[in-house]
Amino acid sequence: MAFQKPKKQPQFADLIGILAQTKGKTEPQLYQTVQEIINRLTQFQAVTLNEVADINNSVNNSQSSIAIIADKYASYLTALPEEVRLPNSNQLLAGIGITIDYSTPNRALISTDGDGLAGKYYDAPLTDGLVPNTELIFGLGECIIVQVPNV
């Protein structure tokens, strides 16, 4: 949330009027010092309010440019978690044996290292377990294949 200025800023013009009434009654150095303090506070207040307004404009412009560039209702695959700016985004993570290369701009190359499930399991037909006369087990007319872990 951007900074919001207070409802009413303090005014220093009435202090200058009060100080002018006491001009001849006090020491000139004290009068000049207080008058300069009031002038500088007035200038500082104006500069600060302008800078805060510039910051607010910058924040509002950057938020609107994000809204223009990225549709927050669309779904995106992202390399980093970005749920705050893109509520429907999904972070793309690599699982075991998978690598994702983000080195090319606007592209993610997904590849396997060859040691995925293919190297950890082998397919074997399901049998009745009898060694001398092994028979395959069929289901709906096809041989049932199971994946056996490589040990």
Secondary structure, 3 states (H helix, E strand, C coil): CCCCCCCCCCCCHHHHHHHHHCCCCCCHHHHHHHHHHHHHHHHHHHHHHHHHHHHHHHHHHHHHHHHHHCCCCCCCEECCCCCCCCCCCEECCCCCCEEEECCCCCCCEEEECCCCHHHHEEEEECECCCCCCCCECEECCEECEEEEECC
